[in-house]
Amino acid sequence: MRQLLKAASISATTRGAGTRRCRPTSSASATASTSSTSNRRALIAAGIEAIREVVAGGGRVLIVGTKRQAQDAVAESAKRCGQYYVNYRWLGGMLTNFKTISQSIKRLRELDERITTRRAG
């Protein structure tokens, strides 16, 4: 939980190039756009609970982390729990075409199974 909160606060930084678009235009919008730590904790806890429910029901979760610092951790965690993951070069259409990609993966597994069966038989 602490690592997630730290990562969220780092990603919300306003230093560096192109920060003018990140700065709020008025004090009212500044308070509206800033989320407190307790609010982040509640949202992260709700997200974790939603993921638990999906996985407990036999569903699949797509874990995405394409930043260099996250690539190894994402791959390791996803493999450990048997979920799909993307840790390199997020393609824009991948999420919108998830059904098509899933069907292609299923077809690839069927072909692999046929090849394995022919070799054994």
N, C-alpha and C positions, 0 to 999 in steps of 0.2 A: 504494500500500500504506500509506504514512504517513497519507494522508488518511482511509482506512478505519479505521485504528487510532485516530486522533484522534477520529473520529466515534463509534466504539464506546465510547471512554472518556468522551466527553461525555454520551452517552445513559445511561451507568451512574451519573451523578452522584446524590448523595443529599441535595442541598441543595434548599430550596424547599418549597412546600406539598405536603402529603400524603407526606412522606418517611418517616414512621413505619413504613409498611408495607414500605418498601424496606430498612430496616435489619435486619441479621441478629439473631437472638435470642440466639445464643451465639457464642463465639469459634470453636467447631468449625464451625458453619455459615458463619461469616464467611470462614474459609479455604477452605471447600468452594465457596462461591459466587463467590469472586474468581478471575478467570482472569488468568494472566500474559500479558505481551506476546508471548512466544514461542508460547504456546498459541493466542492469537488469530491470530498470523501463520500458524501451521500450519492452522488452521481456514479462514482466508480463502483461503489457497493451495489447499486441497482444494476449496473452493467454486468458485474460479475455474477449476480444472482440470475439475470436473464440468460447468460451463457450457460450456467449450471443447469437451468431448466431445459434448455435446448439439447444439451449433451445427455442429460439424464433420460430424455425422451428418445434417444437414439439418433438425434440430429447431428449435422456436421457444422463446424464453424470454420470460417476462413480467417486465418491470422495473417495480418499484413504489417510488415515493417521493412521498409526499403532503405532507411538511412544506414550508413556504414556501421554505426555503433550498435544498431539493433539487428542486423542481418544474422549474425551467428546465434544470438539468443532466441530469435524468432524460429529459426530452423530447428534448433535443439528442442525447444519447448513443444513445437508442433509435432515433431517426430515422436517425442516422448508420450504425448497424449493421443497420437494417431489422428491428427486433424490436418486439413489442407493448409498450405501456407504459401505466401509470396514474399520473398525476401530480396528480390533483385528486379529492378526495372518494372515498375508498375505500369502496365499497359492500360490506357484509358478505357477501352472497351471490355476489359476482362470482367469487371463486376457486372456490367449490363448484359454480357453474354455468358454469364455463369452457367446457365442451363445448357447452352451449346457446348461449352468447354467440358462440363461434367459428362455429357453424352459422349464426347470424343474420348475422354479418359476411360469411360466404361467400354467403349469399342476397342480401344487399345488393349485393355486387360483381357477382353474376349479373344482377341487375336493372339496375344501372348499365351493364353491358355491352350488355344488350338495348336500352336507351334510346339508347346511343351508336350501335349498329348501325342502328336505325330512322332516326336522324337522317342517317346517312351514306348510307343506301340509299333 
